[in-house]
Amino acid sequence: MKKSALIPLGIFAVLVVFLAIGLGLKPREVPSPFIGKPVPEFTLPKLMAEGENISPQALKGQVWMLNVFASWCVSCRAEHDVLTRFINSEKVPVLGLNYKDEPKDAKAWLAALGNPYEHIAVDYEGQVGIDLGVYGVPETFVIDKKGIIRHKSTGPVFDETVQNDLLPLILKLREEQG
């Protein structure tokens, strides 16, 4: 057999290796440089309380989630029921970050679907989203009692995400001394 006939076979073998590696990756797990670091400091206006502001300090001392959402986001609508059930059943404090959205649209969206959030911050310009490394909405972060980001989910939260990722981590973090 000629050596030149082995070149296509070698290329095919390399492609098979890359395909196998790619199939083993989890596309929802986008690595975040913010895991293990404090949630960025910010103070933003509250969506539902005109004239009031909210910051991560309001939730320090407890395990909480930050959920980045927008009324224009189709995937946010897809995750809303799952997120609402989870928040209500586990009594998880959640700061909603309304990302690059018109406040009136966000209020109408929440009036129609229900509001599971303890607080909602208006990130109209998207600066806090940038500071968090948000790729798009929805994204959900789990933050520990000390204000350290411990997990990031990119894309909609499904029942599987809740059972396999969020709930076990939140229960573990709640048990830790803070």
Backbone bond lengths (Angstrom), bond angles and torsions (degrees), N, CA, C in turn:
res aa  C-N    CA-C-N  psi(-1)  N-CA   C-N-CA  omega(-1)  CA-C   N-CA-C  phi
1 M - - - 1.452 - - 1.526 108.32 -
2 K 1.321 115.12 137.42 1.458 120.66 179.90 1.518 110.83 -73.79
3 K 1.328 114.86 148.81 1.467 119.99 177.80 1.518 111.06 -64.47
4 S 1.320 117.96 -33.70 1.469 120.92 -179.14 1.531 111.05 -66.76
5 A 1.312 117.54 -23.48 1.463 120.72 177.83 1.526 110.97 -74.91
6 L 1.324 117.63 -21.29 1.465 122.03 179.68 1.534 112.66 -80.24
7 I 1.321 118.18 -18.44 1.467 121.83 -178.38 1.538 110.88 -60.68
8 P 1.349 119.32 -50.51 1.471 117.67 178.39 1.535 112.30 -61.39
9 L 1.320 117.32 -35.17 1.458 120.81 178.07 1.532 110.74 -64.94
10 G 1.328 116.90 -40.39 1.465 121.71 177.59 1.520 111.20 -65.23
11 I 1.323 117.61 -43.05 1.468 122.00 177.99 1.530 109.50 -62.40
12 F 1.324 116.11 -43.29 1.468 120.49 178.83 1.532 110.54 -61.30
13 A 1.314 117.94 -41.55 1.471 121.50 -179.82 1.535 110.57 -63.76
14 V 1.321 117.18 -41.79 1.471 121.10 178.26 1.533 109.68 -62.99
15 L 1.318 117.59 -43.61 1.470 121.22 178.81 1.529 111.52 -62.30
16 V 1.318 117.07 -39.41 1.467 121.04 177.92 1.527 110.41 -62.81
17 V 1.320 117.25 -41.49 1.464 121.33 178.57 1.530 109.99 -62.34
18 F 1.342 117.92 -47.39 1.469 120.82 179.06 1.524 111.48 -62.89
19 L 1.316 117.65 -38.95 1.462 121.15 178.00 1.532 110.47 -63.60
20 A 1.314 117.05 -43.53 1.470 120.86 179.52 1.528 110.65 -62.86
21 I 1.312 117.32 -41.35 1.466 120.87 177.96 1.525 109.57 -64.43
22 G 1.318 117.11 -45.45 1.464 121.92 -179.30 1.519 112.82 -61.92
23 L 1.316 117.32 -38.05 1.459 120.75 179.61 1.521 112.08 -69.04
24 G 1.317 116.36 -23.08 1.464 120.41 179.50 1.523 113.66 -84.06
25 L 1.325 117.21 -10.81 1.465 120.52 -179.31 1.520 110.38 -80.04
26 K 1.320 115.50 154.48 1.468 121.58 176.95 1.521 107.38 -107.75
27 P 1.348 118.02 109.20 1.464 119.97 -174.25 1.526 113.84 -64.33
28 R 1.319 119.51 -21.16 1.464 121.53 179.68 1.527 112.15 -80.14
29 E 1.317 116.68 -13.71 1.456 120.47 -178.98 1.526 109.47 -97.03
30 V 1.313 115.38 85.81 1.444 120.94 176.87 1.521 106.68 -89.76
31 P 1.336 117.31 120.12 1.457 118.47 -178.17 1.524 110.46 -59.82
32 S 1.302 116.07 140.52 1.452 120.63 -179.91 1.519 109.28 -121.80
33 P 1.336 116.68 130.44 1.466 119.04 176.46 1.526 111.86 -71.18
34 F 1.340 117.45 -6.59 1.460 121.38 -176.94 1.522 113.48 -90.44
35 I 1.343 117.83 -10.68 1.456 120.57 177.71 1.531 108.05 -62.74
36 G 1.346 115.51 128.58 1.451 120.51 -178.68 1.518 114.03 87.82
37 K 1.328 116.26 1.39 1.463 120.77 179.30 1.530 109.80 -115.55
38 P 1.333 117.36 157.95 1.466 119.68 178.96 1.523 111.69 -63.33
39 V 1.325 115.28 145.78 1.458 119.54 174.02 1.529 106.85 -61.98
40 P 1.321 118.09 135.55 1.471 119.51 -178.74 1.534 111.51 -57.48
41 E 1.303 115.41 141.43 1.465 120.53 177.83 1.524 109.26 -72.63
42 F 1.301 115.36 138.29 1.454 121.24 174.17 1.517 108.80 -158.86
43 T 1.287 115.71 159.45 1.456 123.07 170.76 1.520 105.48 -135.31
44 L 1.320 115.85 119.23 1.464 121.43 -177.65 1.518 109.66 -128.64
45 P 1.335 116.21 157.81 1.463 119.03 176.13 1.527 110.67 -67.99
46 K 1.338 115.25 146.18 1.463 120.82 174.69 1.525 108.98 -78.70
47 L 1.322 115.28 140.48 1.460 120.18 179.52 1.522 111.67 -68.68
48 M 1.321 116.83 -43.07 1.461 120.85 -171.36 1.531 114.06 -97.97
49 A 1.321 117.46 2.23 1.467 120.16 -179.66 1.525 108.45 -136.96
50 E 1.299 115.58 88.09 1.456 121.22 -176.95 1.526 111.19 -56.55
51 G 1.328 115.78 134.27 1.454 121.38 179.59 1.522 113.88 88.51
52 E 1.336 118.38 -8.97 1.467 121.90 178.23 1.517 110.13 -104.43
53 N 1.335 115.26 153.48 1.460 121.99 178.50 1.518 110.31 -119.22
54 I 1.326 114.93 164.69 1.466 121.65 177.83 1.530 108.30 -138.59
55 S 1.328 115.54 145.87 1.460 122.00 175.24 1.524 107.97 -140.56
56 P 1.324 117.27 164.79 1.469 119.88 178.16 1.529 113.16 -59.62
57 Q 1.318 117.69 -24.11 1.471 121.38 179.42 1.526 111.49 -57.87
58 A 1.332 117.30 -29.29 1.463 121.32 -178.57 1.533 111.86 -63.91
59 L 1.329 117.22 -21.07 1.463 121.16 -176.60 1.531 112.97 -110.88
60 K 1.314 116.63 -0.32 1.466 120.19 -178.93 1.529 109.89 -61.41
61 G 1.321 116.01 143.47 1.459 121.41 -178.59 1.511 112.78 96.86
62 Q 1.321 116.70 -4.98 1.461 120.58 176.70 1.529 109.21 -136.29
63 V 1.314 116.13 158.51 1.455 121.50 175.28 1.520 106.27 -81.31
64 W 1.327 116.70 129.84 1.457 120.33 -176.23 1.523 111.08 -145.76
65 M 1.312 114.75 169.29 1.462 120.62 177.33 1.518 109.58 -120.43
66 L 1.303 114.95 151.01 1.456 122.84 171.20 1.514 105.94 -117.57
67 N 1.326 116.71 121.26 1.461 121.66 -178.74 1.518 108.85 -116.05
68 V 1.331 116.03 118.01 1.457 122.46 179.57 1.527 107.54 -89.23
69 F 1.343 115.91 121.96 1.455 120.42 -175.99 1.524 110.70 -144.32
70 A 1.332 115.97 168.36 1.460 122.20 175.16 1.521 108.75 -155.36
71 S 1.316 115.78 150.89 1.470 120.27 -179.43 1.530 111.44 -67.22
72 W 1.313 117.91 -26.46 1.455 122.19 -178.88 1.528 112.94 -83.25
73 C 1.319 116.86 -1.53 1.468 122.61 -173.92 1.529 110.69 -92.35
74 V 1.312 116.74 114.16 1.461 121.90 179.75 1.526 111.21 -64.44
75 S 1.320 117.55 -40.97 1.467 121.21 179.76 1.526 112.09 -66.12
76 C 1.329 116.49 -29.01 1.473 120.05 177.28 1.530 110.00 -65.54
77 R 1.304 115.93 -38.64 1.472 120.35 176.85 1.524 109.31 -64.91
78 A 1.342 116.94 -38.79 1.467 121.38 -178.94 1.524 111.58 -64.18
79 E 1.332 118.14 -34.53 1.458 120.67 -177.20 1.526 113.00 -90.08
80 H 1.315 118.03 -12.57 1.463 121.41 -168.29 1.533 113.61 -58.55
81 D 1.322 118.67 -45.45 1.468 120.80 -179.90 1.525 111.76 -64.42
82 V 1.332 116.96 -43.15 1.467 121.36 179.67 1.528 109.57 -63.34
83 L 1.311 116.13 -46.61 1.462 121.15 -179.89 1.527 110.82 -62.40
84 T 1.318 117.09 -43.58 1.466 121.31 -179.74 1.529 111.24 -62.32
85 R 1.328 117.23 -45.68 1.473 120.55 178.39 1.520 110.65 -60.61
86 F 1.320 116.74 -44.63 1.459 121.54 -178.85 1.530 111.10 -63.44
87 I 1.307 116.97 -47.73 1.470 121.54 -179.23 1.526 109.86 -60.00
88 N 1.322 116.72 -44.97 1.463 120.78 -177.74 1.521 112.72 -70.25
89 S 1.336 117.76 -39.66 1.468 119.61 -176.72 1.523 111.93 -74.67
90 E 1.305 117.61 -34.83 1.472 121.02 -176.13 1.525 113.06 -102.16
91 K 1.316 116.77 -0.81 1.473 121.78 179.37 1.533 110.96 52.09
92 V 1.329 114.86 48.47 1.454 121.73 179.72 1.529 108.89 -87.89
93 P 1.332 118.02 122.43 1.459 118.64 174.69 1.533 109.33 -68.81
94 V 1.318 116.33 131.62 1.453 120.29 -178.02 1.529 109.47 -131.10
95 L 1.315 114.19 130.32 1.451 121.58 171.26 1.517 106.63 -98.53
96 G 1.318 116.33 113.32 1.457 120.70 174.95 1.514 108.69 -80.85
97 L 1.314 116.98 134.52 1.459 121.44 175.79 1.520 106.64 -110.81
98 N 1.318 115.80 102.11 1.461 121.55 -179.89 1.526 107.93 -77.09
99 Y 1.327 115.38 108.72 1.456 123.81 -165.47 1.529 111.98 -100.36
100 K 1.333 115.89 119.16 1.467 122.69 174.41 1.526 111.86 48.30
101 D 1.304 115.98 51.10 1.459 122.35 -173.14 1.526 109.10 -131.40
102 E 1.296 116.34 152.41 1.464 121.03 173.20 1.528 108.10 -76.43
103 P 1.320 118.53 126.63 1.461 120.37 -179.37 1.529 114.14 -53.08
104 K 1.318 117.62 -39.20 1.470 119.67 179.95 1.534 110.86 -65.36
105 D 1.326 117.09 -35.96 1.465 120.67 178.05 1.525 110.80 -69.14
106 A 1.322 116.07 -41.24 1.476 120.64 178.76 1.525 110.28 -63.35
107 K 1.325 117.20 -42.79 1.465 120.67 179.39 1.529 111.27 -63.36
108 A 1.323 117.06 -41.61 1.464 120.75 178.63 1.533 110.60 -65.34
109 W 1.313 116.59 -41.61 1.471 122.63 179.29 1.523 110.04 -60.65
110 L 1.334 116.87 -46.54 1.463 121.19 179.83 1.531 111.55 -69.40
111 A 1.329 117.77 -33.53 1.467 120.99 176.79 1.524 110.22 -64.42
112 A 1.326 116.27 -36.68 1.471 120.71 -179.07 1.526 112.32 -77.41
113 L 1.331 117.75 -39.37 1.474 121.58 -173.50 1.520 114.15 -100.53
114 G 1.317 117.59 -17.43 1.456 121.76 -175.15 1.513 110.23 102.39
115 N 1.326 115.53 151.74 1.452 121.51 -177.37 1.532 109.80 -115.63
116 P 1.342 117.57 102.62 1.466 120.06 -179.94 1.532 114.11 -87.36
117 Y 1.335 117.15 -5.83 1.455 121.37 -170.95 1.526 112.51 -82.41
118 E 1.331 115.87 142.64 1.462 120.93 173.53 1.528 109.39 -72.62
119 H 1.333 115.70 -40.90 1.459 122.91 177.47 1.521 107.91 -139.46
120 I 1.335 115.70 153.38 1.468 120.00 173.89 1.517 107.62 -133.18
121 A 1.333 115.35 123.57 1.457 122.14 177.13 1.519 109.18 -100.23
122 V 1.310 116.08 140.22 1.467 121.90 179.46 1.528 108.60 -94.77
123 D 1.335 115.81 111.75 1.468 122.39 176.48 1.524 107.70 -107.23
124 Y 1.311 115.22 66.59 1.464 122.06 -172.67 1.524 112.44 -60.21
125 E 1.312 116.36 -42.00 1.468 120.34 -179.00 1.528 112.75 -83.20
126 G 1.333 117.63 -16.87 1.457 121.67 179.33 1.519 114.73 85.16
127 Q 1.329 118.33 9.54 1.466 120.73 -176.92 1.526 112.78 -65.95
128 V 1.334 117.75 -41.41 1.468 119.60 179.07 1.525 109.75 -66.08
129 G 1.322 116.83 -38.66 1.462 120.31 174.81 1.513 111.67 -57.69
130 I 1.322 116.58 -42.69 1.465 120.79 177.40 1.529 109.71 -63.39
131 D 1.333 116.29 -44.11 1.471 120.24 -179.95 1.534 111.95 -61.84
132 L 1.339 116.65 -27.50 1.463 121.35 178.63 1.531 112.58 -88.79
133 G 1.314 117.07 -5.50 1.463 120.39 -178.17 1.510 112.88 74.48
134 V 1.331 117.05 32.11 1.460 121.37 -178.96 1.530 109.73 -68.40
135 Y 1.326 115.23 128.09 1.459 121.60 177.59 1.520 110.67 -86.56
136 G 1.307 115.95 -32.99 1.458 123.02 -177.64 1.506 108.05 178.22
137 V 1.295 116.06 174.66 1.461 119.65 -178.63 1.516 109.49 -105.98
138 P 1.310 117.29 148.86 1.452 128.93 -4.03 1.521 111.89 -83.73
139 E 1.321 113.69 154.51 1.457 122.28 169.70 1.521 107.02 -138.81
140 T 1.324 115.70 144.66 1.461 120.82 -177.20 1.525 109.24 -130.52
141 F 1.324 115.46 131.71 1.459 122.77 179.98 1.525 108.62 -116.27
142 V 1.335 116.12 143.22 1.465 121.43 171.22 1.519 106.41 -107.02
143 I 1.328 115.76 128.29 1.458 122.24 -177.20 1.522 108.93 -120.13
144 D 1.330 116.53 134.29 1.468 120.61 -177.34 1.532 111.58 -82.95
145 K 1.323 115.53 -178.07 1.474 121.98 -175.34 1.527 113.19 -62.70
146 K 1.322 116.08 -24.94 1.469 120.29 -178.92 1.529 112.08 -91.71
147 G 1.325 116.77 0.54 1.461 119.77 -179.98 1.515 114.05 86.96
148 I 1.333 116.56 20.34 1.467 122.00 -179.24 1.528 109.21 -97.06
149 I 1.326 116.50 132.50 1.464 121.37 176.96 1.523 108.17 -71.41
150 R 1.323 116.39 124.13 1.466 120.87 -177.16 1.525 113.33 -111.51
151 H 1.343 117.25 -16.43 1.465 119.96 -177.35 1.524 108.98 -160.01
152 K 1.322 115.26 148.89 1.457 121.46 174.25 1.519 108.94 -136.79
153 S 1.337 116.29 127.91 1.463 122.43 173.15 1.513 107.72 -110.68
154 T 1.310 115.92 127.15 1.453 121.47 177.14 1.520 108.49 -102.48
155 G 1.310 116.56 131.13 1.454 121.11 -178.38 1.513 110.11 95.31
156 P 1.326 115.97 179.54 1.464 119.22 -175.63 1.527 112.91 -66.13
157 V 1.322 115.04 145.71 1.460 122.62 175.39 1.527 107.68 -83.44
158 F 1.319 115.98 124.91 1.457 121.99 176.46 1.525 109.00 -110.92
159 D 1.324 117.07 169.53 1.472 120.67 178.04 1.526 111.00 -53.84
160 E 1.316 116.63 -39.76 1.468 121.48 179.57 1.534 110.81 -61.84
161 T 1.324 117.11 -41.36 1.467 121.83 177.95 1.519 110.18 -62.05
162 V 1.327 116.09 -43.34 1.463 121.21 179.74 1.521 109.98 -61.31
163 Q 1.325 117.24 -52.12 1.466 121.73 -174.41 1.523 113.33 -70.07
164 N 1.321 117.09 -37.67 1.473 120.05 -174.42 1.525 114.10 -91.16
165 D 1.331 117.37 -27.94 1.461 119.80 -172.94 1.524 113.05 -118.81
166 L 1.324 116.40 -60.66 1.464 120.24 -170.67 1.522 113.42 -68.65
167 L 1.323 117.69 -54.18 1.461 120.49 -175.23 1.526 112.63 -61.55
168 P 1.338 119.96 -49.24 1.477 118.28 179.46 1.534 112.35 -59.27
169 L 1.328 116.93 -40.70 1.460 119.76 -179.01 1.525 110.84 -67.75
170 I 1.311 117.86 -44.43 1.466 120.86 -179.62 1.522 110.92 -62.95
171 L 1.329 117.64 -43.10 1.467 120.19 178.04 1.533 111.50 -61.88
172 K 1.322 116.02 -41.73 1.472 121.43 178.56 1.531 110.23 -63.41
173 L 1.324 116.63 -46.06 1.466 120.64 -177.81 1.525 111.80 -66.92
174 R 1.326 116.70 -32.74 1.466 120.03 178.11 1.522 111.10 -65.36
175 E 1.338 117.65 -31.26 1.460 121.86 -179.13 1.517 112.97 -77.30
176 E 1.332 116.41 -24.20 1.461 120.66 -178.13 1.530 109.73 -69.11
177 Q 1.329 114.55 149.27 1.465 119.98 175.84 1.522 107.28 -69.58
178 G 1.310 116.59 144.21 1.436 117.40 -176.21 1.463 114.22 -125.98
